[in-house]
């Protein structure tokens, strides 16, 4: 075991500097400053009580102790790499675990299960529908997230965008023909008493998918007596709209299948479609491997198949 007083990060920096015989090249490889590399080496030398490099005028060479340490690290890292290679080989045979929000899973992803089953070469996928931000690399291998794309310690790739507009069921529209006069663009007209179905999360998460954000873009306002029904998830609000309970504000991706089947229709085609502030991100712990890259590509292609209605 590495003694606790010796930092594994310092050993990683030393290995790179010793391999290149250059602090500058090590800094470039590790995406650090040259000063940070030098500081790590000095700290390591102080902890070991010996000099690891001879700093010449225009060159850098290993001291005898540096040579000894580098040889030991080289052998050790080769064994680690061999173990990781075996781990990756076995990992490729197990299911790739994808975490996704419950709304995105139920209203979009599961509707494409048959398309994914035909994906060649096949990839075994285990889907975890959870609205918590599960820890990628621990609770799940990868994630599909609708968000801002900034996740501490993780890599994210934007693979799709979305937009929002009001929808309702054909039966609701037939019973409330004034719904098509919901509002006019650029006006600040009050809602004519039509029930709005509210996704409470979207109203507060900064995604730009809530009624408040859309209303500002559409030039709409609602009086305090305008009836509303609140839901904790986007897919619940859309389900309520499909059941004829009122008008929901829909994300294009989540409503795509219901719009295609006719269960939902757009309300007021003269109303604006407002781009969401959030996007769809494929999130990984490190650089995505081959299977993860293929999954990200497939998800990107599927998201692109949902044009504006």
N, C-alpha and C positions, 0 to 999 in steps of 0.2 A: 504493500500500500504506500501511496505517497504520503509522507509526513504532513500533518495538518498545517504546519507552518509554511509549507510549500504550496503555492497557488498553482492549480492546474492551468489556469489562464496564462501564468508566467511561463510554464513549461511549453505551452503551445506557441507562445511568442518566441521563446528561445529556439525551439525546433525549426521554426520558419527562418529565423535569422541565421542559424547555423547552417541550414541547408543552402541558403542563398549566399552566405557570407556577406550579408548586406542588410543593414537596418532599414535602408530606403526601400529595398525590394520586399522585405518582410512587412513593412508598413503598408505598401500597396496591396499585397496579397491579403492582409488581414483587415484592410480598410481602417487603418489607424494612422495617426500622425507619427512621424519619425521620432518625435520627442517622447510619445507614449511608449513606443517600442523600447527606446533607450532607458526610460524609467523602469519598465518591467524588468529588463535585464539587470539593471543596477540593484533593484530590490531582491531579485533572485540570487545574485552574487552575494549580497549582504546576508541573506538567510543561510546560504551554504557556506559562507566564510571563505570563498575562493573566487578568483577571477576566471571567467569562462571564455573571454575573448582577449586577444592582443589587438589593441587599436593602433594600427600603423598609420603612417601619413596618408596614404591613398588606398589602403586595403584593410581588411579585417580577417583575422585568422583565429582559429580555436586554440585555446590553451590546452595543455594535457588533460586537465580536469574537464574542460569543455568537450574535448574529443570523447572522453569516457562517458559523459552524460549524454552526448548526442547519439553515440552508438547504442546505449541502453534504451533511449527513447525510440530510436529507429526500429529496433527489434520489437519493443513493446507495441508501438503503433501498428507495425505490420501484423501482429497477432490480433490486435483490436479490429483492424480492417478485415482480416479473414473471418473473424467472428461476426462482424456486421454483414459481410457478404452472405454468410450462411443464414443469418437472420432475415435478410431481405429476400432470399430465395424462398424461405418458408412463408414469409409474409405475403408474397405474391399469390400463394395458394389459398389464403383465407379471404373472407369478405372485407371489402373496403367500407368502413363505417362512415356514413354521411349524416351530420346533424343539420336539421332544417327546422324552421318555425312550423308550428302546427297549421297555420293558415296557408303557408306556401305548400306544405305537404298535401293537405287535403284538397285545396282548390286548384292546384296546378300540377305538382309532381306526380301524384298517383294517377292522374289522367294520362300520363305518358309512360306508365309502367310497361305497356305492351310494346311501345317503341323502343324502350330500353332493353327489353328481353330479346329484341332482334339485333342488338348492337354486336358487331363482330370486330375483333374477337371478343368473346363474352367477358364481362367483369362481374364478379359477385359483389353485390352491394347490400349492406345492412343500413336501413334508414332509421334514424332516431328523430322523431317529431317532438321537439321541446322548445318552448319559448325562452328558456334560460340560455345564456351564452355559455354552453358547455365548453370545457377546456379542450381545445383542439390539440391533438397529439397525446391526450390522456383519455378523456371520455369518448372521443371520436377521432378518426383519422383526419377528416376534412369537414368543412362546413360550407353551406350555401347561406349567406346572410344578406338581408336587405338592410343596408345601413350606410354609414358614412365612409367605410373602408379603412378606418384607423383602429387597429386592434393591437394593443401592446404586445410585443414579442412575437407577433405572427406576420406572415406574408399574406397579402390579399391582392387578388386580380379582379378588376372590374369586368364583368362578363355580360352585363345587360342594364338597361334603364327601364323606367316605368313612367306612367302618367295617370292622372286621375280625372274622373268625370262622373256625373250622377247617372244612376240606373234604377230601374224598377221592373216589376213583372208585367207582362202583357195584360194580365187580369186587373192589376192595379191601375194601369194606364186606361183601360176600358172603363173602369168605374170612376176614374178621376181624369177626364179629358183635359181639365185645366192644368194637369201636370206638365203638358207640353209647353205651357206658358209660364213655367216655373220661374223664369227670369229672362231678361234680355241682356246681352253683353253690354258692359259699360254703364248699366243702370244700377241704382241702389234700391231696387224695388223690394218690398217685403215679400216673404214667402206667403202664398195664399192659403195658409192653414194646412198644408200638406205635411204629413209626418216624415220627419227626417230620422234616418237610422244612423246612429253615431257610434263609430269605433273610438272608444275612449283613449286607447293607446295612441292612435294616429293624431289625436288632438293635442297630445303633449310631447311626442317624441322628436319633434323637429324634422320629420320626414317630408313635410309639405303635403301630406295625404289626408289632412283633416279638413272638416268643413270650414273652419276659420280661414285656413290658408287658401283654400279654393275660392271661398266667398270673396276674399280680398282681390284675387285675380279676376274673378267674374264680375266684380262690382255689385255684389249682393249683400243684403243684410236680412236679419230675421228679427221679428219682434219677440218679446219675452214670452208671449203666449203661444208661439209656434210649437206644435206638439213634436216631441222627440222621444225616441227609445234608445237606450244606451246598451252597448255590448262591449265585452272585454277583449274580443278578438275580431279581426277583419273578416274572417270566414263566417262568423256568426251573424254579422251585419249583412253580409251578402246572402246568406241563407234566409234571413228574415225578409230581405227584399224579394227573393225568389218565391217566398211564400205569400207575397202580396201585402206585407205589413207596412210598406212605405217606400221612401226613396233613400237609397244608400249611395255613398260616395265610393266608387270602385277604383281600385288599381287595375289597369288594363290586363296585366298578367293574371291576376287572381280571378278576374271575371271572364277571361277569354273563352273558356269552355261553355259557360252558361250563355254568353252572347251568341256563340256559334250555334248552340242548340235551340235558341229562342226562349230559354227560361228567363233571361233578362234582356231588356232593351235599353238603349240610351234614352235619357230624358233631355229633350231640347237640343237638337243637333246644332242650333245656333249658339249654344253655350260653349265656352272655351274648354279645351283639353289642356290641363295644367301639368307641366313636367314635375315629377317628384324630385325632391332634393336628394333623396337617398338613391342608391343604385344597388344592383345585385353583385355580390362579391364572392368569389371562390377563395376560401381561406385555408391555409395550410400552416403547419408548424415551421417547416423549412422549405427549401426549394422542392416543388412538387416532383414526384417520381413519374415514371412513364404512365402508370395506371391513373394516377391523379390528373396528369395532363390530359389524358384521353377523356376522363370524366368531365373535366372543366370545359373541354372543347365541345362535348356533346350537350352540356347544359347551356353553353353559349348559343349553340345552334338552335336549341329548342326555344330559348327565350326570344330569339330573333324571328320565330315563326308566329309570333303573336302581334300582328300589326294593329294600328288603331282602327276601331270599328267605324 
